[in-house]
Amino acid sequence: MSSAATTIKAKQRPGDRVFSGSAVFAGSMILVTLAAVAIFLIVQSIPALFATSDEASILTTNFWDYVLPLLFGTIWAAALALLMALPVSIGIALFISHYAPRRLASVLGYIVDLLAAVPSVVFGLWGIGVLAPAIQPVYSWLVTNLGWFPLFAGPVSGTGRTILTAAVVLAVMVLPIMTAICREVFLQTPVLHEEAALALGATRWEMIRMSVLPFGRSGIISASVLGLGRALGETMAVAMVLSASGVISFQLLTSVNPSTIAANIALSFPEAYGLNVNVLIATGLILFVVTFAVNAFARWIVSRRKEFSGAN
Amino acid sequence: MSKRIEVRDLNVYYSKFLAVEGVSLEIEPRSVTAFIGPSGCGKSTFLRTLNRMHEVIPGARVEGEVLIDGNNLYDPDVDPVLVRRQVGMVFQRPNPFPTMSIKENVLAGVKLNNAKISRSDADALVEQSLRGANLWNEVKDRLDRPGSGLSGGQQQRLCIARAIAVSPEVILMDEPCSALDPISTLAIEDLIEELKQQYTIVIVTHNMQQASRVSDKTAFFNIAGTGKPGKLIEYDATTTMFSNPSVKATEDYVSGRFG
């Protein structure tokens, strides 16, 4: 067998060559693009990392004091958005995949996909024009009645343009992609596993808990990471909705809110000059690193219990 | 533990399509009954009506009665979930829950419906069920390992352990050995012989030697042609079915002339 394998050589066909060549090219383009972006960010950031307030007017002390509140705001807003979006998207996905009648399910699926096509500027306008004024009375009520709870401490924002509003807008924006991924994964649950649960006398919800959710776990994590990635990097909606000042604060309802890296770049870039530009690019590098870390973390979670996954 | 099954004039439909027509038979407690017949003759479909698992497929419905100790499974106020707790099922391909350990797999059915079980009771039940499925000696040192790491035959016995852990009255087996090698098949057949002491067992098989080895009574299903409903042709003691059947089609089938 092995001696025959050494003498027989595959004939080189032009179609195979073209296909493998273009596949290798496409694959390597990903690496090239990633490297180009990373090199640009690093090269442009180096002067800013050690800049002082004398050299770059945008800084008050040094770069790290400048970026830390922004980084906090980015992660805080994205985490809040994920916290709100994840249960809702799993719920919608389960409804579409396992509860809704087939016709309703496909209509709902289309609507969710349509939601993903709404530009972020539109979400931003909606956040300012509709959501913030509408939700402000709720915030007032929360501060008056639940103000003892640290997250809801006053004084309440008069406009409603708080970090919580921004997080709600972000949640709505990441919902479609997360729902779509969860739905696809839930639909792929092997019938065999579902029937195993049902045959043991599981109710529909128990069947979902025993077979659909465990099977979809890595998919749910992927969906969360994609959603988190989008929420971390989302610029326009946050820049429009959030009335920001450079603080670190967990309080959700006041008018003093941390900004996010992406929104801050968008808002400050038009007036930036000299080393200030490098400072903004350096904050972009930080965002890049954070997003990278989030992805790596998610992959680690998925691989940690690989042998218990549905893959084998 | 085991109960008598009585089926009266059962028709099974998938939407408008009549898949199985006019089946009536009685299954004695603590016996093994085999369903044989060519592919597509409705024996699996019929088997699944005995614990209302066919309802999982959209559009599937039945007419007629299935009585277990006189209680109609298809009474309007009968909960299919409770039916399936009484009538366990083992599938064609082993299907342990991949994210659960061997132990969790055995306890999967027991922990349903918010049932609480103490640790010591759980351990005892795991051992008892795995012993009941002739698997204990092979897995006792790795109960916390994933069930999907076992061989196909072991997985199938794990599924049997999972089914008997909830102490059902009837166990349905839908071609339980068709994905297994001969050694594993033999292990399952020996197990069926033991389980028969406690449970009523109904098994669908494509393997006529298997039917003749394990079953007390055999039912032969057949279809007149594609698109026609499956029918129960003959139902009798296994020895009679294989030596002296009263219907020509049965004789042709068991002697290998078709199917």
Contacts between the chains, C-beta under 8 A, distances in Angstrom:
chain1	res1	chain2	res2	distance
A	102	B	58	7.5
A	190	B	95	7.6
A	192	B	91	6.5
A	192	B	93	6.1
A	192	B	95	4.2
A	193	B	95	5.9
A	193	B	97	6.4
A	193	B	98	7.3
A	194	B	56	7.5
A	195	B	53	6.7
A	195	B	56	6.3
A	195	B	89	7.9
A	195	B	91	6.5
A	195	B	95	7.2
A	196	B	91	6.9
A	196	B	95	4.3
A	196	B	96	7.6
A	196	B	97	6.7
A	196	B	159	7.3
A	196	B	162	7.9
A	197	B	97	7.6
A	197	B	108	7.5
A	198	B	53	6.6
A	198	B	56	5.9
A	198	B	84	6.5
A	199	B	51	6.9
A	199	B	53	5.9
A	199	B	84	5.6
A	199	B	88	6.8
A	199	B	89	3.9
A	199	B	91	7.5
A	199	B	163	7.6
A	200	B	84	6.9
A	200	B	85	7.5
A	200	B	88	7.4
A	200	B	108	6.1
A	200	B	109	3.5
A	200	B	112	6.3
A	200	B	162	6.9
A	200	B	163	7.4
A	200	B	166	6.3
A	201	B	81	5.3
A	201	B	82	6.9
A	201	B	84	4.4
A	201	B	85	3.4
A	201	B	109	6.3
A	201	B	112	5.9
A	201	B	113	7.2
A	201	B	166	6.7
A	202	B	81	7.2
A	202	B	109	7.8
A	202	B	112	5.4
A	203	B	81	5.4
A	203	B	112	7.8
A	203	B	113	7.4
A	206	B	112	5.4
A	206	B	113	7.4
A	210	B	97	6.2
A	210	B	108	6.3
A	211	B	97	6.5
A	214	B	97	6.9
A	214	B	98	7.4
A	214	B	99	3.6
A	214	B	100	7.6
A	215	B	98	7.4
A	215	B	99	7.2
A	217	B	99	7.2
A	305	B	99	7.8
A	307	B	146	5.4
A	307	B	148	7.8
A	307	B	149	6.9
A	308	B	98	6.8
A	308	B	99	4.9
A	308	B	100	7.6
A	308	B	101	7.8
A	308	B	146	5.0
A	308	B	148	8.0
A	309	B	98	6.6
A	309	B	99	6.8
A	310	B	98	4.5
A	310	B	99	7.0
A	311	B	98	7.9
A	312	B	98	7.2
A	312	B	146	7.9
A	312	B	148	5.4
A	312	B	149	7.5
